């Protein structure tokens, strides 16, 4: 595009670069100037105006954004996304229901390397979404871009680089252990039920048992639900603690204990008869974001995290400052009082 001032008499067919106030209203930036607009500008006594003029082969911002969006998401229904109409060079991709975002990051990067005027921004990989949430936005920076650049972006877009992985589980079973003087299970249940419902699932059964391996194993063996959750009254501090051992005794397995997400370190992930089992960290009693949210949302969508997947969550896994342990995370001067051996309230 050619950008700059031109004489008002020569501005017909150009795109107005900056809004202009007139006696009878306003000509807004981005408007394709017609003969009447030029006459109105001249009537204001203006000699020149700043415009963008298309060169041969250029594509307007709205048309370019529409084409690139169509190349990125060739089948919106299958991708679980709604593609908005373009406006001021922008097209948004909207989640049609609950799920997690599944991106081909190499394709996203390739599109953004085509031309600086073509931009594609997305939420992070595996971000949990609700219906109506914005997954991505395609924005053309200038009023137009070369057709050759649009064609290159279309060529690298692949058509399946963006999708919303839908929730594939319907029900969740929750086993909670109880100890004398332990935490409020009603509060924990409420927070967990909120998470389950946000994913479009139902909390099918909730059982409370003493915090003993045998009792919990028996409860797990009888618990209904496509996904099984365990919330213990005392934090799981070892791979052979009550909850992991109960899962094994019930005939299941533990695939991963511990995750590099804080809060959420003390999560474990396993399986019982083909059903995913998540041992929740104590911080799941709060509705605040924690590592369990990242795992539960992916499990609900059938994207079971591997050990390597969980290890990779450490980048960006520091979710918030925890007041009970400021030293190692805030670099403050050493305290004189003894430190607790283990901090578990937010884990």
Buried (B, 14 or more C-beta within 10 A) or exposed (E): BEEEEBEBEEBBEBBBBEEBEEEEEEBEBBBBBEEEBBEBBBEBEBEBBBBBBBEEEBBBBBBBBBBBBBBBBEEBEEBBBBBBEBEEBBBBBBBBBBBBBBBBEEBBEBBBEBBEBBBBEBBEBBBBBEBEBBBBBBBBEBBBBBBEBBBBBBEBBBBBBBBBBBBEBEBBBBBBBBEEEEBEBEEBBEBBBEBBEBBBBBBBBBBBBBBBBEBBBBBBBEBEBBBBBBBBBBBBEEEEBBBBBBBBBBEBEBBBBBBBBBBBBBBBBBBBEEBBBBBBBBBBBBBEBBBBBBBBBBBBBEBEBEEEBBBBBEEEBEBEEBEEBEEEEEEEEEEEEEEEEEBBBBB
